[in-house]
Amino acid sequence: MTDIVFTRRGFIKAGALGVLVLGTDISGAVAQAPGAAVELGAYLGIAEDGAVTIVSPASEMGQGAYDALARMVAEELECAWDSVSVRAPWADERFRNPLSKIQRTVNSETISGYYSPLRKVGAAAREMLISAAAQHWGVDPAGLTATQGRIAHAASGRSISYGQLAAAAAALPVPSEPKLKAAKDFKLIGKAIPRKDLSAKVFGTAEFGADIFEPGMLTAMLSLAPHPMCKITHVDSAKAQTMPGVIKIVPVDGGVAVIADNFWHARKASEAIVLEYEAAPTAELSDDVIADRFSKALIEVPGQTFPETDFSVFPPKMIQPDRPQVAKALESAASVLDMTYDVPHLAHAAMEPLVCSAKLTPEGLLVRGPLQAPEVSRQVAADIAALPLDKVRVEMTFLGGAFGRKWATDFVRIAVQAAIAMPGRMVRTMWTREQDFTMDQFRPAFRARIRAALSDTGEIAGMHSQITGPSIWRYQKKKQIPGMADPSVAAMLIYDRYKFPNKLMEFHEVELGIPAGYWRSVTLSQVAFFAESAIDEIAVATKQDAYTLRRNLLSGPGHGRLVAVMDKAAAMIGWENPRQPNVGRGIAIAYGADSFCAMAAEVEVTERMFNIRRLVCAFDCGRIIDPSSLEAQISGGIVFGLQATLWGEVPFADGRPQVQNFGEFRMPLISDIPPIDVHLVDSDHPPAGAGEASTPLVAPAICNAIAQANGTRIRRLPLSKSFDI
């Protein structure tokens, strides 16, 4: 099998091998002679021996994008799936997600963004191969069919392989609008097929960040101040300098890197470093101080509104709330239900701690690692090394989990700073588990106060929902949208699909100085608990069934898919069935860009003990690429959310996080996982995101079930604060 590596040099070599190379930007592109660099996106290569290579343009962190994106190309190409090999990508504007216009793997946008463009890549290549075969035989292309990597001419009984046609096909114009297959003809999409990365991960040959190796490579371990904004005043490295294997100690962001000949030497020497630094911005911060500041902020800090958004027009129209009308609804209500909820800081806690490698040579800078944002990382690396962008290459390995943490570039910056000090040598910079926890960019703690105006007939006449905490966008230096509070904090604090009048969402910002970052499901990680708990409390206060209330609030056109998954989850949990004493059932829903999720829980509560008897989930994300992979994503998201619900918390005292390892941040064991049942709704709708959908619903579903079981309303997470778990 011919091995094709798509580097700049690889483009030149490809022509000599008779290779057809295509990408997502197929409009007006031409597959040219050897050496011609066509502006492309995700690349497809076909070698003379029929080997097909597909570069999957997104980061693979367990969610299945590596396989799914390649399958989209292969489906339309009509090649033999066992002839396909998949390659990890590198940072390149040609790999940008057509949806977000940047190369990144976040926001569950990968499948929806690449689905149509990558299918067109495969379809265009198929049509070019058919045209090349027609010219070769002197026949009408309409009489040719493509299947399993061959072109067949039924009338003459002849067939020819893609590999034999690749060179000729590469010289043909690329169709701008190739014909896509009908869904009924899919052979790969929608099927449960073993993933392309499965074997390498099972047998230990898959390359993760810590697996990077080359002869002469060095290892850097870090000695860091307790906060990234701490100013270092003195470094005592005298002892570390004399320790075995130490080559150099260099300053990096927030501390120093000890570069040595192996991991152990670097690790031991880094522990001998003594740093002196000015007080951190969080020096006096504790959980009690944070709670007090939240209480004051809800009263004293002016609220930033988050408008309702009308997505029926483009660009979406922001509808600002009518404050006087909301105030009037609350003042004139038959009763007002006043609810306050709290969620703590959370760590990302990926199984793979932060790691990144870099090498500076006269030819340029190479960066390799587990990255969610390769394009941004490339620019960051170029800036630090003072190199033009075309002299920086960023390559991605598999990610051992990320959940938003590896979208940040702080660990990339430090890796490049270390490598610059050792030109000509690859330097792998590794973070300890303790540093991965204490220097995390945490999902912030938040408090919400929700006041619901209720009529004497039990209807919601208005709702004022306030949230306070840090702005994630501000910490990440993301430009704020005029007239809109930080959407990573306040979006969907009141579900816009719930039909009732007079909604007001406000964000009362509190700057804590604690590093803040995006966490799996972003805003829904906090607001789903707030919003869906509040709906259940309203149901109790107005003596309505919680499921029926939601159904009534979703009446009207446009909510069919959301109602359908909620109905299915209710049926799966046996909502209408009689309950045993101390047993409760809870339900919660959430939705994103064309994906809809409903979860129901059944629990048994006895004083300070409770048992999760079942968790069920119904999910609709449109067209399913692989049902087995999708079910794994939904189930994995449930387990991730279960950890946050039961034990997830990073307490602060004396300005520092009090969690350093999994001994203080408990993860669920197999024995902790309740029975989980997932129902997937397949449909003809375009595919949408799935990786984050189930995570935020675990907490409200379980807490609503607890309230039904014994009347105890949980308004503060994690549940280990209220129960012996």
N, C-alpha and C positions, 0 to 999 in steps of 0.2 A: 504494500500500500504506500503510495506517495504521501510524504508528510508535508503539509503546507502550513507555513507560518506566515500570517499576514502582518508583516512589518513593512516599512517603506521599501527595504531591500527585497522583501517578499513579493511586492508587486512586480518587480523586474524579473525575478526568477519565475514567477507564475506563467508569464508568456511562453517561456522556453518549455514548460511542461504541458502546454496545451490546456490551460486552465481558464474556465469561465468565471469571472468575478463580477458580482452584482451587489447593489446596496439599496437602501430604502428610498433614496432620492432618485427614483427611476425616471421622473419626467424630464425629458430632454437629455438624459445621460446616454452616453454611448460606450459600449464595451470596446476598447480600442486595442491597438497593437501593444506588444510588450513595452513596459516602461511608462505608458500613459496613465497618469494618476487621475482617475475619474472621481468627482465629488460624490462620495457614497456614504451610506449609513451603516447598516449591519450587513456584513459581507458573507457571500456564498461562494465557495470554490468547488469546482469539479475537476478532478485530475484525470489523466489518461486512463488510469486503471479503474475508473468509476468511483473512486473514493470521494465522498462529499464531506466538505468541512463547512460548518456554520459557526460564525462568531456570535455568541449570545451577548447582546449589548448591555445587559443589566447585571447588577451584583447578585450573586447566589449566596444566600444566607440561610438556606434551609427551606425557603418558600417554594422552590421549584421553578424559578424563572429560567434558569440555565437550560432546563429541558423543554419547558413550555414554549419559549420563544423560538428555539430551534425547530420544534414540531410545527409551528405555524408555517415556516419556510418549507419544510419537507413535505407537508400536506399538499401544498400547491405544486411543488416540484414534481411530485409523483415518483420519488426515488425510493429505494429500499431502505427502510429505517435502520436496518443493521449495517448499512454502508455509511451511515452518518457518524461523524465525530464532531463534538462540540468544543469550542474553545472559549475561554474566558476573555473578556474584552480588555482594552486599554483606554486611557482617556483620549478622546478624540471627538471633535464637534460633529463628526459624521455619525456618531453613535447617540446623538441627542434623542431623548424621548420626543416624538412628534407632538405629544400633548403638552408637555411642560416646557419644551424648547431648551432643555438642559439635560446633560447626562447625569442621572442620579437614580437611586432606587429608594423611593420614599413614597408616603401617602397612598400606598396601594394603587399606584397609577401605571405600573409596568405593563400588565396584560392589556388594559384598555388602551394605553398609548401606542403600543407596538402592533396590536392585532392586525389591523388592516394593512399598514405599510409592509410588514414582514410577509404577509400572505401575498402581497403584490410582488415582492422580490421573488418568491418561489414561482408564481404564475408567469412572470415575465421571462424567467429562465426557461421554464417549460416551453413557452411559445417560441423562444429563440432556438431551442434545441429541435423543436418540430420543424421550424423553417430551415434549419441547417440540413436536416434529414431530407426534406422535400427537395432542396437544391441538389443534394448528393445523388438522389435517385431520379431526379427530374420528374417528380409527381406532384399532384395537388396536395397541399398541406391538410386540406379537409379530410383526406383519406387516411391520415396518420393518427395514431393514438400513443399516449405516453403512459407507461406504467412500470413500476419497480425498476426504474433506472434505465429503461430501454424505450426506443421508439419503434413501433411496429407498423407495417403496411399490410393490412389484411388482404388486399387484393392479390398481392404477389407472395405473401407468406414470409416476407423478409423482415428482419429486425436488426437494430444496431444499438450499441450501448451509448450512454451519455458520454462516457470517457472518450469514445472514438469521435464524437461530434463536438467536444468542448472547444477545441481550437477554432473550428469553423463558426460555431455559434458566437464566440467572443467577438468576431468581426462584424456581426450584424447589429443593426440599430436596436435599441432597447424599446419595447412597446411601452407607451406612456400609460395606457389603461388596459392592462391584460385582463382577460376574463377569469374571474374567480370561480371556484367550484361551488356547487350547491351543497348545502349542509348535509343533505341526504347521501352524498357521495363521499363524505369524510371517512378516512381510514385511520387517522391518527388523532385528530381533534375529537374530544368527547369519549375517548377510549382509555381504559385503565391499562397502562403499559409501564413496565419497569423504567424508571428514570435513568437517563444517561450518566448521571453522577453517582448512581447507587453503588455500582461495583467498586469504584475507586474509594468511596467512603467506607464500605464494608471491609475492604482489604488493606486500608491504610495507605493508599497511594495518592489520595487527593491532597492537593497542596493548599494548606491554610497559612495564615500569616507567620506562625511560628515554625513552619516547615521550610521556609526559604533557606537555601544553602548554596554556597559556592566556595571553592577552595580559597583559603585565605580570609574568609569572612570573619568579622569581629562582632562582638556583642556589647551593647551599651545597656546598662541599668541605671536607674535614676535615683537621685536624692532630691526630693521636692519639698518646698515649703507647704504648709497646710492649706494654702489658698492660692490660686493662680495669679491673684493680684498682689500678693505679698512682695514687698521690695526686699531683696536679699542685701544685707549689709556686710556680711562676712562669711567666708567659706574656709573652714579648717579641714584641709585635705591631706595634711602631713602624713598621717598614718596610712591612709588609703593609697598614697603614692608609692609606698614601699611594699605593698602587698603583692603576692604572686600574680603574674599575668596581666597586671595593670599597664596599659599603654599610654593612656592620656585621660585627663579629667577636664571637661570643657563646660563652659556655661551654656545653659539652655533656658527656655522660658520656664520661670518658676523654680529654678534650682540648677543642678549640675548633672551631667551624664558621665558615668564612669565607663570608659571603653577598655575592654580587656579581650584576651584571646579566647575566652569561653564564658558561658553563662555563669557558672559557679564563681569564678574569679571576679567577674563584674558584680555579681550580687553581693558577695561578702565585702568587697571594697566599698560598694555604695552604702552599706550599713555602717561603715566606719567614718563616713563624712559627717561633719557637724556644721549645720547651717545656722546662721543668725539672721534674723529678719525683723522688719517692722511689723507691728500688729496687723493682723488681717482685718479686712472690712467687716468681718462677721464676729470679731473678737468677743463681744458680750452677748452673742445671740444664743438663745436656748428655746426649747419648745414653748415654755411659758411666756417668754418675751414675744415670740412669734404670735401666739394666740392673743395676747394683749393688743398687739399692733393690728391684728385682723379686726378685733372688736372695735377699736377706735376708727379704723379706716372706713368701716361700713357707715359710720356716723359722720366722720369729719372730712374724708377725702371725696372730692366731687366725683361723681360717677361718669364714666365714658360709656356712651350708649353703643349697643350692638344692634344695628337695624335688622328688621326682617328683609329678606332678599327675594325678589321676584325673578326666578330663573326662566320664566317663559319668554323673556326678551333677552337680546344680547346687544351690548353688555348687560349683565344682570342689573336690575334696578333696585337700589337700596331704598327701603321705606322706613323713614325715621318714625319712632314712636310718638304718640300724642301724650305727653306727660300729664297735662291737666286732666285728660279724660281717664287715664289710668288712676290718678289720685282720686278723682270723683268716684270711680268704680269701687275703690277700696273704702272710701268714706261712707258710701251709701249701701254697702253690702249688708245682707242679713247677718253674715258672720265673716270673719277673716281668719284664715288658718295661717299661722306664723310658724315657719319651720327653719331651723338652722342645721347645716350639715358641715362636716369637716373631713378632709382627706389629708394624709401625711405626705411628706417627701418620699419619693420612690427612687430606687436605683435601677439601672438597666440590667445589671447582673447577668451579662452574657457569659456563657461558659468559657469563651475565649477572651482572656484579658487583652487590653490594647497592645498592639504590636505593629511595627512598620519598619521596613528596611529601605536603605537608600545608598547610592553609590555615585560619587562625583568623579568624572574623568574629563580629560581635555575635550572629549567629544560632546559632553553634556551631562545631565543628571538623570539617573534612573531611580524611580521610586516604586516599590512593590509592597502591596499589603492588602488587608481586608477593608475595603473602602466602600461606603455608600455614596460618596460624592466625589468621583474621580476627576471630573472636570474642574471643580472648585479646588481640589487638592493640587492639581497640576498648576493652577495659577498661584496658589499659595507657595508651592515649592519654587516656582520661577522667581517670585518676588524675593524670597529669602536668599536664594542662590545668586540673585542679580543676573539671571540668564533670560534670553528671549524664550518665548513659549515653545518655539520649535526645537529648542535644545533640551527640553524636559519631556521625559516619557514616564507615564504612570501606568503601571500594570496591576491588575486586580487578581487576588487569590480568592479562594472560597472564604466565606466569613463564618466563624463559629458562633453565630448569633450576633445580633446588633441591636435591634429594637429601637433604633434611632440614635444610639450613642455614636456609631461610626459614620454618621452623617457629619459630625463635627470634624474639625481638622487640627485640633490642638496636638494630637499625637503625631500627625504628619509633620507639623512644624518642628517639633522636637527631634524627630527622626532625621530631618534634613539638616538641622543645626548640628547634630552629632556627626553626620556623614561629611559635612563640609570640613570638619576638623581632621578628617582622615582621607584625603583625596586618593583615589585609586583603589580603595578598599570598600567592599560592601559592609555596611554597619547595620546590624539588626538591633533596633531599640525596643526593649521589652518592658512592659509595666508589670509590677507585681499585682497579685490579686488585691492586696490591701490598697495600693495606689488606684487600681481600677475602681474600687468602691469609694474611697475618700475623695478622689479627684473627679468624680463623676459630674456630669452635667445633669442634675436631678430633675425628674418630674416634680415641679414645685408642690408644696402644700397649698391648699386652698380652703377657704370657708365660703359657704353660700348661705344667704338668707332669702327665703322664698315666701312671699305673702300672696295668698290666693283669696280673691274676693268671691264669696259663694252666695248665691241667691237662696231664697227660702224654698225653692223647688230643687235645690241641689246642683244647679248649673254653675259653671265657672264664668263669672262676670268680668274677670280681669286677673292679671297676675303681674307682680313686680318681683323679678328675680335679680338678686345682686350677688356678685362674686368678688372676692378680694384675695390678693396674693400677688406674686411677681409677674411681670410681663416676660414671657419666653421670647417673644419677638425682640424686645428691647435688649435682652442679654445677648441674643444672637445677632444684634445689630441689623435687624431687618427693618426696612422702611415701613413706617406705619401708614395705613390707608386713611386719608382724611374722612372724618365722620364715622369711623368704625373703630370700636375697641379691639384689642388684640384678639383675632379669631382663634388663636391657639389656646386661649383662655376662656373666652366667653361665647363662642359660636355654639348654637343649639342649647344654650342654657334653658330656653323654652323651645320645645320642638315646634318648628313652624308648620308641621303637618297637622298638629292638633288644632281643631277648629274651635276656637273661642276668641272673644274680642279682648282688646285692651291689654296688649302684651308690652312689657318694658323690661329689657335686659340691660344691666349696667355692670361695668367693671371698675372697681375701686382699687387702683394700683398701689401696691406696697413694695418698695425696693428693699430687699433683704440683703443683697450682696452675695447670695448663695448662687453658684453657677446653675443655670437653668437650661434644659434642653428638651428636645422632642422625645416623647416616650410612646410606645406602641398604642396607637389609636388617638394620639394627640389630645385634642380638646375633649373628645368623648370619654377619655380615661377618667376625667373628673365629672363632667356635666351629666353623663348618663346616670350615674349614681344619684346626683342631685335631682335631675328632672324626673326620672322614673320612680324614685322614692316618693317625691312630692305627689305625683299622680295617684299612687297607692294610698297615701295619707288622705288625699281628697276623697277617694272612694270610700274609705272607712268613715270619714267625717260626714259624708252625705248618704251613708248607708247604701252604697252601690257596689256591685260586683266589680272588681278591679279590671278584669278582662272585658266585661261588657262596657264599662266606662270608656276604655281605650277605643273599643270598636265604635262607640257613638261619636267620640272625638275625631275619628278618622272617616266619618261618613262623608259622602260626596265623591265626585270624580277625582281620578288621579292617584288614589291610594290603594288600588287593587292589589298590587304586588306586596305591599307592606301588610295589608290586612290578611292576605293569603298565608304569609309565613307566620303571622301571629295566630291565626286559626289553627294552623298545623301544629305549632308548638303547644297550644292549649290542648289539642286532641292527643298529642303524644304524652303529655304529662297526666292525662285523665282529669282535666279541670272540673268536669261536671260530676265526677264520681264521688261518692261519700268519702269523708276523711275520718281516719282514726283519731282518737284523742292525742293531743300534742303534736299532731302532724299538720303541716301547712304547705301550701303551694304558692309560688310567686311567679310573676311573669314580667318581662321587660322587653322593650324593642329599641332598635336603633337603625339608622340608615345613613348611607353616604351617597356618593355619585353613582346612582343606578345599582346599588347593592342594598339588600334589605335583610335584616336579621332579627329573629325573635328567639328568646330563651326563656325556659321555664324550669323551675327548681322545685323539688319536693324535699322537705327536711322534717326531722323529728327533734323536738326540743324538750330537754329535761333539766330544769334549773339552769346551771351554768354549763351544761353540756348540750351539744347538738350534733346531729348526724345528717349529712347530706345523702339522702337516699337515692336521688337521681338528678341528673342535669340533662335536659333535652334542648336541641337547637334546630331551628328550621332556617335555611339560608338560601337566598336567591341572588346570584350575581350575574344572571344572564347566561350566555353560552359558557359551558364548562369545557375547559381544555383537557383536564384529566380528573375524573371523579375521585380517584384514590388519593391523588395529591391534594385536591381541594378539601376532602374530608380530613386529611391530616392537618391541613392549615387551620381549619375551624376547631378541631379537637385540641391542637397545640395552643391556639389562642385562648381556649377555655382554661387549659391548665395554667397558662401564664396569668390570666385574670384571677384564677383561683388563688394563686400565691399572693397576689396583691390584696385580695379580699380577706384572706385568713390571717396572713402574717406580715404582709408587705409594709415596711415602715423604716425610714432612716431618721432616728431621733437626732436632735442637735443639743449640745451642751457646751458651754464655754467657746462658742463659735465654731465647733467642729462636729462633723458627723460622727455618730457613735457606733457606726457599723464599719467593720474592716474586712470581714470575710463571711463565708456562708454559715459560720457558727452563730453569728448574730443576725443574719438575714436568711431565715429558714426557707428552704425550697421544698416543695412537695415531693414526697417519695411515692413510689408506685402504690404503696398501701394507703396513701392519703387520697388517691384519686377515686371519686365516686363513679358509678356507671354513667357513661356519657353516650348519648344517642344523637346522631346528626342526620338530618334529612336535607338533601340537596335538591333544589328545584331547578331542573334544566329547562331552558327556554330558547327562543330564537332571538332574544334581545342581545345586543352586543355585550361582550364580556366586560365585567367591571372588577374592582378590587375585592380581595378576600382576606388578606393577611392580618388585618386589624379588626375585622368586623365583630368577632365573638368576644374579644377580650373585655370590653367595657361593660358587657351585660351581666357578667357573673355576679358582681356585687349587688346591683339592684334586684336581680332575680332571687338571690339567696336571702337578702334582707327582707324583701317583701314576703317571702315564704315564712321566715321567722316571725314576722308580725302577725301573719295569719295563724300561725301555730299557737302562740301564747300571748299575743297582744303587745309584745316588746318591740318597740320601734327603734331600730339601729340608725343613728344619725352620724356616727363617727366610725371611720375605718382605721385600722383593720379590726376584724371580729375578735382577734385575740385579746383586745382590750375589754371585751364584754363577756367572753366565754373562755372556759378552760379548753384549749385546743392543743 
